[in-house]
């Protein structure tokens, strides 16, 4: 089952969507990511790619 937030996020290009539009990123994660200068979904994707798409490394980062 997908959430409305997930449907909205994947239903259109990422563009410059705010990081809190990413499913699973709520207010607390948004604040933490802002401290790391991550404000947009594409920046978060970049961090995932930098970590060789390794889920554990990425989860440790966020």
C-alpha positions as CSV (number, residue, x, y, z in Angstrom):
1,X,0.0,0.0,0.0
2,X,1.4,3.4,-0.9
3,X,0.7,6.7,0.8
4,X,-0.6,9.8,-0.9
5,X,2.8,11.4,-0.2
6,X,4.5,8.6,-2.1
7,X,2.0,8.8,-5.0
8,X,2.5,12.6,-5.3
9,X,6.3,12.2,-5.2
10,X,6.6,9.6,-7.8
11,X,3.8,10.9,-10.0
12,X,5.9,13.7,-11.5
13,X,9.5,14.6,-12.1
14,X,11.7,15.3,-9.1
15,X,12.7,18.8,-10.3
16,X,13.3,21.0,-7.3
17,X,10.9,19.3,-4.9
18,X,11.6,20.1,-1.2
19,X,13.3,17.3,0.7
20,X,10.2,17.0,3.0
21,X,8.2,15.8,-0.1
22,X,10.2,12.6,-0.1
23,X,8.2,9.8,1.6
24,X,9.7,9.0,5.0
25,X,11.1,12.5,5.5
26,X,9.2,14.4,8.2
27,X,9.8,17.6,10.1
28,X,12.7,16.2,12.3
29,X,14.5,14.6,9.3
30,X,14.0,17.9,7.4
31,X,15.7,19.9,10.2
32,X,18.6,17.4,10.4
33,X,19.1,17.5,6.6
34,X,18.9,21.3,6.6
35,X,21.9,21.3,9.0
36,X,23.7,19.3,6.3
37,X,22.7,21.8,3.6
38,X,20.2,19.3,2.0
39,X,17.0,21.2,1.1
40,X,15.9,19.4,-2.1
41,X,15.0,15.9,-3.1
42,X,17.7,15.8,-5.8
43,X,20.4,16.7,-3.2
44,X,19.2,13.7,-1.1
45,X,19.4,11.5,-4.2
46,X,22.9,12.7,-4.8
47,X,23.9,11.7,-1.2
48,X,22.5,8.2,-1.9
49,X,24.5,7.9,-5.1
50,X,27.7,9.2,-3.4
51,X,27.3,6.3,-0.9
52,X,27.2,3.8,-3.9
53,X,23.5,3.2,-3.3
54,X,24.2,1.3,-0.1
55,X,21.1,1.5,2.0
56,X,22.9,1.1,5.4
57,X,25.5,3.9,4.6
58,X,22.7,6.2,3.4
59,X,20.5,5.5,6.4
60,X,23.5,6.2,8.7
61,X,23.9,9.6,6.9
62,X,20.3,10.7,7.2
